[in-house]
Amino acid sequence: MTDFTIVTAYTIFPLETIEAARAKMIHRGVRMLLVVDDQNHILGLITSTDLSSERPMQVVRTQGIRHSDVMVKDVMTPREKLQVLCMNELEKACVGDIVATLSAHGRQHALAVERAQDNSQIIRGMFSITQISRQLGTQVETAGVAGSFAELGVELGR
């Protein structure tokens, strides 16, 4: 887990362009940004995979805008669709449990949260299939849903 008490969680606003998101990811050496509002409430996340998927081109076609005008909010994964893992459950979990959870939901990332005394959720960190693969020294696959014909072709070619 990337522990946000140790590692900075980089953020971006929803009305910034996807090119600004790409530049920020490259500059910070990360592949994921949390999307936040003015009060730093998490609205979702955007990954380098989102930026290189077919989603930006779908937005260009459906909204009739230029690629340079596509906003983060148009291609991000909204908070409601994020996989969330509770810290008290993670204390008993092994790596295989986390991978199985991500695979079952077709996700590349999961937020690790704990409950505060007022019952609000505090984000402690993030699990990433890429990071897990790197630490295990082997490629870990999640059975995600193809987001484009190109991705579908890759899945069918296996």
Secondary structure, DSSP 8 states (H G I E B T S, - for coil): -EETTTS---EE-TTSBHHHHHHHHHHHT-SEEEEE-TT--EEEEEEHHHHHSSHHHHHHHHHT--GGG-BHHHHSEEGGGSEEEEHHHHTT--HHHHHHHHHHHT-SEEEEEEE-TTS-EEEEEEEEHHHHHHHHTS---------SHHHHHHHHT-
